[in-house]
Amino acid sequence: MTEMEEVVSVFKSRSRRHRLQTTRSWDFVNLLQGRAVDLNHANKQEELLHKANYGKDVIVGVLDSGVWPESQSFSDEGMERIPKSWHGTCQEGAAFNISHCNRKLIGARYYLKGYEAYYGSLNDTEDYRSSRDKDGHGTHTASTVGGRSVPNTSALGGFANGTATGGAALVRLAIYKVCWPVPGKPKIEGNTCFDEDMLAAFDDAIADGVHIISVSIVPFNLDAYVEDGIAIGALHAVKRDIVVVCSAGNDGPTNVRNVAPWIMTVGASSVDRVFSSPVVLGNGVEIHGQTVTQFKLDKMYPLVYAGDVEVPGSTTNLTTGRCRNGTLSPNLVEGKIVLCLSGYTYNVEKGAEVKRAGGVGLILQNPVNGTGISVNAHFLPATTIFSNDSTTIITYIRNETNPIATIIPVRTLLDIKPSPFMASFSSTGPNGLEPNILKPDITAPGLNILAAWSEASSPSKLANDNRVVKYNILSGTSMSCPHVTAAAALLKAIHPDWSSAAIRSALMTTAGQKNNMGMGITDANGDVATPFHYGSGHFQPAEAVDPGLVYDTTYADYLLFLCNTNVTRIDPSFNCPPNIPPPNNLNYPSLAINKLNGTVTLNRTVTNVGDTNSVYNLTISAPMGYSIEIYPTSLQFSSIGEKRNFSISVKKDITNPRKIENDMYAFGWFTWSDGIHKS
């Protein structure tokens, strides 16, 4: 097959090759439309929503685990007829028929061929053979993009109460279910998504007429572009000027995924809200904690460390203290609060183990360092503390004859500073496949996000959890991805003639690098974050509507980029030239140079989408230890759509006293401004 002219690549289908990546967020980016504001004095963000008509008639395709169509977030009340540009279908299946589609959910399809070729027939007790969501993830992401405004919503226990809304409440949603449970594995371990199923979904979404595709899915491995179903499918979509937005991944430092330059790759950061639930020790010391557990304690209780109350022989030196299933002794735990260390099992499973053993409360060590805590809906009173605070509690237990503690009931705190900060789990650069392309591209809220949920899935996803919720709180780049998808949909509504690259450029060049204290965005440890964390910065949709200049990129540009990887058969109508420009010469809104040796000169082209007669002047903030020369230093435009070229030369600054090591990265900025716009 590889010798056939029409075959781009052949690669083996593998189990668990891809996985899903897992209110206040729109308030935090000033896009929540539910506030009682005099529209005569509307701010920029509200003007954006009104100008875009909340994304009306923009069609967003969501590749995920399906949808719970009965959710109020997918009501079509008051919506107009389905756009004539829609050519898709509402595929019937188990517990899903044509009536489940409406003027909001305009289409639904499901894909099982790749999954069943590998695993055999789907177990109908584990999932629906249809677009109906039995996991919750797909419902959550779809409603984050385009859920209707639903007042008085909250997570289990009444937390995060308010109006739930998607970022573009009037977009039309098309659901493409491509992710399914792994046979014999608990639901909490996540679904799997096969390349061939995703490729089929991409092809259908393109033919159906979607304008944006949202993919909160990442590959386990960083494969070549032509061996990555998401990358290939996205390139097909971008050829038709469909914007493709993807998650960066949840594996932390240097593991960024979905790195193809035709994909918009999204990291995850915090909002300015925490669910505060401190621990108070018997000596009066209060330790910060967070939770969304509805259960409460009414007094002090005996406090124990899990490693001291285990069944003999049930743990090892590596697993002790981690509250793994069946390890806690009921005789030693009953009636006590238990401190559990992180790791080796899921957070909610630790709570279930403490409850099984008769414990009255759980104090959980955060599995990652820093201030970012992903909250959980536990089965008993529980809170999660910062990882280093576990030492304080263990020291107290060791030094007290009768250690006691209590967990203070939850209070929702807003306007937390500093915010945003980068979530610890958010995968970062450098780009492991092509380090001369900066990834991720941008960041958006992805920590503790409330959105709609499948009523066939419990809030914890544990098999013994029979609780049913309509809305749930999740964390992950899966949650940040649909925020940017919604912003892209709003821009598409306002600028239907903009290319997918222009929309990406507008979002990237107008992103912010400051938190709500006016300081640089930090990571979860409080250290200064870099473009390897957040790309161009935190998205600012209201600014992106009028960026002034955009860096446009064509399908042919991407094919030329692929020539650097010896990929020559993506499109038979395109031939690689004899002299191939370097990958970082792609007309991208950001610029990366790996292993700089001597002087590197690259070219960029900007297109005027701002004012008819304008002059843009240059500001440079050079990376430490490097010198930057850009020519020309001024760009003059006389019409909309006019293009101007400029060159960027970068070299080490030998006059700088700081020595630059070959493996050391430095970051800088250059900005074009006409006094109104900055790009």
N, C-alpha and C positions, 0 to 999 in steps of 0.2 A: 504493500500500500504506500509506503514512503516514497516509492518511485513515481507514483501517479502525479501528474502535473497539478491536479486540483486539490491535492492533499497537502495541507500546511505542515502538519506534524502528527505523529502517532505516539501516544504515551499510554502506559498501563493504568487502568482504573484501579484505585486503591481505596480500601476502607479507611474511614476517618481522615481522609485527605484534607477536608475542609471542615470548619466548625463555626457555629454561631458565636457572635461576640456580644456579649451582653455588655397647677403645679408651678414650681418656682423657676424653672430654667428659663422659660420665655419671659417671665418678669425680669429675670436677671439680665437678659439681653434687651430689655425694654421693648419686647414685642407682644406682650400679653394684651389682647384686645378687650379683656373683660373689666378693665378699670373704669370707674365712673369719672371720665374726664370730659370737659367741655371741648367738643370737637372743633370749635372755632379757634381754640388755642392748642390744637394738637401738636405734639412734638414730632420730630423726624420719623421716629419709629412708627407712630400711628399713621402718619402720612404715607409711609411705605405700604402699610397694610391696605389702606384705602385705595391708594393708587394702583396697587396690584389686585384690588378686589379680592383679597385674601387667597389669591392663587386660582380664582375661578377659571375653569376650563383648561388648566394645565393638568396633564395626566402623568401621574407618578407610578412607575412600576416598582413593586417591592418584592425582592427575592428573599424568602425567609421560610418560616415554618408554618405559614398559613395565617388564618384570621378567624376571630370569633365575631361573626357578622352581627349578632344581636346586641353587641355593645353600643351604648348610646353615642359613643364617639364616632360611630359610622352611620348615624342617622342621616337621611337625605332630606329631612324636613326643610321646605323652603328653597331647595336647590332646583335649578332649571334643568332643561333637557340635557341628555348626554351629548357631548360635542360630536358633530358629524365626522370629525377626523378619527373617531374611535372605530377600530375594525376588529376588536377582540371578541371574546366570548365569555360566558359564565358556565363553566364546565360542571356538570352535576356529578355527584358521588355520594359516599356515605355521609348521611346527616347534612347534606348540602345540596340544595336545588336552586333553580333559577330565581326563585323568590328571595333568596338570600343576597342576591345582587340588587343594587338600586342605583340611584343617581349619584351616590357617593362611592360605593363599592361597585364600580362599573364593570369589573371583570375579575375572573378567578380561574386559575388553572393549576394543575398539580402534575408532578413529574416523578415517576417511579422506575423507569426502565433501567437506569444505571444502578440504582439501589437494589432492585430485585435481581438483576443479573449477578450481583455479587453475593447478596444475603439470602436470596430466595424470596418467596412471597411474603409480603408485609403481614405481620401479626396484627390482626384487626383489633385486638384488645390493647395494643400499645399506641395506636394512632388511627386516625380516620383516613380511609382511602378516598380522600377528597381534599379540597382546599381548607377545610375546617382545621383550626389550630388546637392541638391537644397539649402543646408545650407552653405557650404564653409569649414566647420571644417575638414571634411574627406580629402578633396583635399589638404588643408594646411598641415595636418600631414603626408599624404602620400608623398608629394613632399619634405618635410623636411627630411624624411628618404632617399628617393632614386630619387629625381628629377634630371633630366639631367641638364647640365650647359646651362643656357639661358642668353646670354649677354644682356645688356641694358634693364634690367627689373627694375621696381620701383613700389612703391605704388602710389595711387592716388595723383596727384600733383607733381610727379617726385621724391618723397622722397625715401631714401634708394636705390638710383640708383646704379646699378652695375650688376654683374653676379650672378644670383640666381642659387643655386645648392643644391642638397641634400648631405648628408654626405657620401653616398655610391652610386654614380651616376649610376653604372651599375647593381645594384641589380634588381632582378625581383620583381614586386609588384603584390600581390593578394589581391583584395578588398572584404571585407565582410561587407556589409551594415547592421548594426544592430540598428541604431538610427534614430528616426523619430520624426516629430513635434507633440507637444501635441495639440489635437483639441481645437480650440477656443482660444489658447494662441498665442501671437505675437512671431515671429521667434526669436527675440532678447532674449527671456527668455530661449532659449535652447531646445534641443531635449530630448527625453526619450529613454532609451535602456532597454529592458526587459531581465530578466535572461534566460528564455527559448530560446530566439532568440540568445543570446550570446553563450549559451551552444551548440546550434546547429552549430553556426559558428565555435566555437573551434573544435568541432568534425570533421567538414568538412575540416578545415584548416589542421588538423593533417593528415587526409586521403589524402588530396591533395598533401602533401609533402613539406609544408613550413618548413623553418629552424628557423625563428624568428617570433614572434607574437608581434605586437605593439598595445597597448590598452590605448588610451588617454581618458579613461572613469573611473569614480569613483562612488562607491555607496554612496547614501545619508547617510545611517546609517552604523555603524560598526557591522555587523552581524557575527555570528559564521561561521567558514570556510565552513561548509557543508550547510549553508544557503546563501552563496554568489556565484552567478553564475560565476563571474570572477575567484574566488579562485578555484572552482571545475574544471572549464574548463582549467585553467592554470596548475593544478596538472596533468590532463590528458595529457597535452602537454609536461610537464617536464618529464613524464614517458618515452616519446619518445625522450628525450634530446633536445626538442625545447625550446629556450630561450624565456621567456615571460617578456616583459618590460611594466610597467604601470605608470600612473601618480600618484603622492602622494596626489593631491587635492589642491583646491584653497581657503580653508577656514581658513588659518592662523594658529595661535598657537594651539597646542595640538589636532589637528584634522586630523592627517595623516590617509590616507585610503590605500587600497590595501596592507595590511600588512602581507599577507601570506609569509613565508620565502622562498617559491619556486618562488616568484615573485621578479623581480628587480624593486624597487620602487624609483621614480625619483622626487626630488624637483626642484624648479626653481630659477635661479639666473640671474643676469644682464649680458650684454655685455658692451663693452667700447665705446658705441655710444649713444649720445642723440640728439634729434631734438629740438634744443634750440629756444625758442620764448618768450623772456622776456616781461613783462609788464612795461611800463614807466609811472609813475604818473606825474601829473602836477607839483609837487614839485621837480621833478628830480629824485626821488627814483626809482631805477630799481629792479624789482622782478623777480627772475628766473621762467621761465615757459617752458613747452614742448608741442609740438603738431605736427601733420602731416596734418594740414588743409591747403588747397591750396589757400584759400582766404586771401586777404591782406587789411590792413588799410593804408591810405595815410596821415593821420593827427591825431591830438588829437580830441577826442570826449567826450561829457559829460559822466560821470561815475556814475552809481547808484548801490545800493545793492538791490538784488531781494526782500528782505523782506520789502523794502520801496515802492515798485511799484506793489503791488499785488492787485488783485480784492478783495474788502472787503468781508470777510466771506469765501474765497476760501481756506484758510489754517488754520492750528492750531498752537499752540506753538511748536509742534514737527516738523511740515512740512514747516513752514515759511522760506523763503529765499532759498528754494531748487528747484525752477523753475519747479514745477510739471505741467503736462499738463493742460492748461486752467487757470492757476493762475495769469499770468502776465497781467497787464493792458496796452493795446496798447497806450492809451493816455499818460501814464507815461514812457513808454519804447521806443517809436519810436525815432530813431536817436541816441540812447545811447548804450554804452557798459554796460553790466550787469554782476555783480558778483553773481554767484550762489554757494550755499553751496552744499556739497555732500549729497548723501543718498536719499532714497525713490523713486528714478527713475534712469534709466540708463543715463550715461553721455551724450550720443548722443541725448537722448530725451530732455535733458535740453537745448542743442543747438537748437533743433527744436522748442522748446517753445519760446526761445528768438527771433528766426527768425519770428515765427508766430506773435509775438507781435510788430514786427517792429524794433527790436534791430539791431545794426550794428556790435556788437561783443560780445563775451562771455569770461569771466574769470571764470574758474571752479576750485573750491577747490578739491584737490586730495582726493579721498575717503578713503585713508589709510595714516597713518603717515609715515614719512621718505622720502628718496630721490627717491624711485622707482615710476615712473609715467608711467602708461599704456596709450599710446597716442591713440587718436581717430581722425577719419576723419569726422569733423563736417560740418554743412551746411553753415557756415558763419565764418568770422575771429574769431578764438578762441585759447585759450591756457589754460593749466592746471598748477596751481601753487601748491607748497607744502602746506599741510593742515594748518600749523601754520601761513603761510603768509597771509591768509584771514583776520586775525585780523588786520594786518598792513593796509590793504586796507580799511577795514571798519572804522578804526580809522581815516584814511585820509578823507574818505567821510564825517564822522561826523564833522570833524573840518574845512572843507573847504566850503566856500559859493558856489563856482562853481567848484566842483571836475571834473577833466578831466583826460584822460589816452589814451594810444594807445598800440597796440600790435605789437611788432617788428616782421617782417617776419622771417620765419624759416631759421636757419643755421644748417647744420649737423656737429656735433663736434665728432671727434674720439679721441681715446687714453685717454678717461676720466678716472681719478683716484679718488678713488680706484675702481677697478673692478676685479672680480665680487663682488657684494654684493647680499645677499639673498633677493629675492622679498618678499614684505610684505604679499602677498596673499598666498605664498607657505606654505602648511600645514606642521606642524612640529610634532615631537615626544613629549612625549614618546608614544610608541605603546599602544593604548588603549585596544587592544584585548589580547596581550601577551607582557607585558613590558620587558620580558627577551629576546626579539628579538628587536634589534635596527632598527628603521625605521624613515625616509627614508634611502635608501642605498647610495644614491649618488645625486649630483646636476649637472645641465647642463643649458645652456641658455634657458630662457623661457620668457624674458621680451622684448616686442616689436620686434617680429620675423617676417621677411618678407618671405612669401612662396606663392605658387599658390593658386588660389581661384576659386570658382564656378561662372561662368558668369550668373547664374540664381539667385544669391544672391548679394545684394548690400553690399558695404563695412561696412555699419552700421547695416544691417539686419532690418532696420525699413521699415514698409510697404509703406511709402510715399517716400522712397529713391529710385529713378530710376537710380542711377549711376551704371555703369557696370565697373568692374575692373578684370584684369587677375591675379593680385597679391595683397595681402593685408597683413597688419600688425596686428598680434594678440599677446596677452600675456596669459600665463597660464602654469601650469604643463603639459597641453596638448601639448605645444610646446617644452618643455624640454624632454619629454618622447621619441619622435622620434629621437632626437639627440643621445640619448644613444642607441636606437634601431639601428641606422646607425653604431655606433661604434661596437656594438655587431656583426653586419653583416660583418664588415671588419675583425674582429677577427675570425669569422667563416670561412671566405674565406681563411685566412692564416693557421688556425688550424682546419681543418674540423673534426679532431678526438677528439677535446676538448668537454667535456660535457657542458651542459648548466650552471652548477654550476661553472665549471672552468672558463668559459667566464665571469660570474658575478664576481668571485673572482679576476680575472685579472684586471677588470675595477675598482673594489673597492680598492684593495690594492695598486694600482698605482695612485689613485686620489690625488689631491693636496689640501692643506688647506691654501695656500697663495694667495693673490691678486697680481695685477700688480705693487704694491709698495713693495712687499716682506714681507708684514704684513699679519696677520691672517685675513681670510675672516670675514666680518662683516654682520650684518643684515642691513635692510634699514635705521635704525635709527643711524647707526654708532657704535652700540655696538658689542662686540665680539660675533660672531656666534658660535654655538656648533654643535656636531654631531646630535643633535635633529633637527637642521636646514638642514644640508648638508650630514648627514650620514658619509661616509668615506672621502668626499670632492668633489671638482670639477673634473669632468672626464677629463682624459688625454689619449685619445685613442692611441697616438703614444707610450706612455710608456707601455700601457697594452699589447702590442704585445709580450713583453718579460718580464714577471713579475718575473721570477725566480722560485717562489713557488706558488702553488694555493691550496686553501681549497676546496677540491672536496666533493660533497654531492650527495648521490644516492636517487632514488625514495623510497627505503626501509627506508632510514634515515628520510625522510619526514613522512612516515607512522608511524615510531616510535615516531616522534615528536607529531603526532596527537593523540597518545595514551594518552598524558597528558590531552587532552580535552575530553576523553572518546569516541572518534570516533574510532570505531573498525570495521566498515563495508565498508570502502572505497574500499578495495581490499580483496576478500574472500581468496586469497592465503596467506595473511599475518595475523599473530596472534600476538597480543601484549604480550610481555613477562611478567612474574610475577613482576619483578623489572624494573620499567620504569625510565630511566634517566631523569633528569630535562630538560625542554625545552631549556635552554641556553647551554646545552651540545651538541646541534646540531652543526655539523662541519661548522660553519658560519664564514665568514671573519671578522665580528665584534663580540663583546662580550658585553652583558648587564646583569647586576645583579640588580634585583629589591628588595628593602627592605632587604639589606644585614644584616644578623644576625650571628655573629661569623665569622667563616672562611668558605669560599666556594671554593671548588676545582673543576675545569672544565678541560675537555680534548679537544685537537685539533689535527688534522692530516694534515700535509702538503705534497703535492706531488711535486717532482722536475720536472719542465719543462724548466729549464735553462741549465746550463753547466753540462757535464757528471760527472766530478770530482769537487766537490765544498764543501765548508764548510761555513755554515751560523752562524754568531754570533748575539747575542741578545743585543738590546738596549731597555731600559724601561723608560718611563716617567709616573710615577705613578699618579693617580688622587690625588688631594689635600686631605689630611686627611686619605689616605689609603696606605697600603703596598701591594706590588705585588711580588710574588715569582714564577718564571717560571723554570721548570726543564724538560730536561737539558737546559743549557745555550748555547749550541752549537749543531748544527745539521750537520752531515756529509753525503754526497751523493756520490755514485760511478756510478750511471746510471740514465738515463732519466726515469721517471715514478716511481722511487723509493719513498717510503713513510716513513715519520718519525713522531712519536707521541711526544707530549709534554703536560705537565700539567700546569695550571695557578691557583695559590692560591691567593685569595683576602681576606683581612681583614682590619678592621679599625685600623689606626695607633694611638695607645694610647699615643705615645710620641709626637704627633703633637699638638701644642697649640690650633689650630683651632678646635672648636667644630663642629662636623658633625651632623646635624639634620637628623631625620629618613626620612623626605620627601625631602631632598636636594640631588640633583644629582651632581656628580663630573665626570670629563672626563680625560682620559689618553690614552697613546699609548704604544704599544710595536712593535718593528720592527726587522725582520730577514734580515740580509744583508751579502752577500758574497764579498762585495766591489764593485760589479757591479750592482746587483739587490737589491731592497728593497721591502719586502713584509710584 
